[in-house]
């Protein structure tokens, strides 16, 4: 059982039901009925009279005496001499079992546990030196254990059902805060920083209530820190754009007033200014993504068209490095998401691959539908023939500002935000992205994005290739 509610409920109910049933049975078992006590008191007298009747008139007189006892007192008795019945006719087996000590009698606890054939016995040594034993069967309805009503089924059923109701309410009371805490944790993990359990509204001071209040305090502090970080990035990006815009204007004025000998310096200033603009744009995107899924607008997107478009643009740009981009689309991939954000996520991976693949090689893009549990997902592969990444850094390349080789990144103009944007964007769309090294060399990036639910794929497309060469 994985449910905490079921564990608490069933364990409490089982323990409570066993306690109630055992308590009822033991209480009744330890309290013999008044009539049984009266019969036990008469046993010795009936035994003496039965032995006397047997000595006076033999088995016939004994039979007549015992029949009179049965008619007057409703007691069925059998007299045994040295373990053998003196009635001379067939005797029920349970009488013989009691006489031979093979069955417990009603004056013992084990005997009371058997609701049928409640028996009593008494023994004596007769004047002739033989051992006599009188075995008596209690009249119907005089059960030594359960009393005249037999098994107290109704009482036990009511007790079990009542204990079940109490245990159900108790288990619900104990497990409901944990369920609320789990739901709030899931919302917080999915990016909803406003998720709260409501622990401040609880006036009890037990450990669970304190845990709920501590969680709310933690979530509130996390929300403040994340919002402050996001606000800082937005403010920095906004404040930097204005001087950069003025710098661009001043740069153009300087170009008009400077001779050819200064153009190389101005070109360098322009290049760094463009890089600063790209960095600010990336920072703004990161800040927007970190604010959660509520910051993106989702709409139907045909992902296969988007991948084809990115591949076409990348193939055109790759010609400058004598590389190619080959794209193979096998299925239609309808998803729900932000088209611009999805394009940026895929484009960052493809551009990264074209940047580091060796000259004369090709970047491979493959998009298809795959089954993931009970759902379908879009599966996109982007692989290159470059140097790859060390195993210890495969997960770190998706962290903001992480660069494997500072010198190489500076040469290509990267600042370590492209793959971080990809990771954040794909996660906001309910997917995942991972990187691994290919056995033949190069890096493989795999993107998984859930497809629209309730929409089957149309006819499978023939592979489409987009390539570029010098």
HUKA-V593951 format. One record per run of one state. SS is the DSSP state (helix for helix, strand for strand, loop for the rest). FROM is the first residue (numbers start at 1). TO is the last residue. If there is no record, write none. Layout:
SS_FROM_TO ; SS_FROM_TO
This chain:
loop_1_3 ; helix_4_29 ; loop_30_33 ; helix_34_73 ; loop_74_75 ; strand_76_81 ; loop_82_83 ; strand_84_85 ; loop_86_92 ; helix_93_99 ; loop_100_108 ; helix_109_112 ; loop_113_118 ; strand_119_125 ; loop_126_130 ; strand_131_137 ; loop_138_142 ; strand_143_143 ; loop_144_146 ; strand_147_147 ; loop_148_152 ; helix_153_189 ; loop_190_198 ; helix_199_201 ; loop_202_206 ; helix_207_257 ; loop_258_259 ; helix_260_290 ; loop_291_292 ; helix_293_295 ; loop_296_298 ; strand_299_302 ; helix_303_321 ; loop_322_323 ; strand_324_329 ; loop_330_333 ; strand_334_337 ; loop_338_338 ; helix_339_356 ; loop_357_361 ; strand_362_372 ; loop_373_374 ; strand_375_383 ; loop_384_390 ; helix_391_393 ; loop_394_395 ; helix_396_398 ; loop_399_405 ; helix_406_412 ; loop_413_417 ; helix_418_428 ; loop_429_431 ; strand_432_437 ; loop_438_442 ; strand_443_450 ; loop_451_470
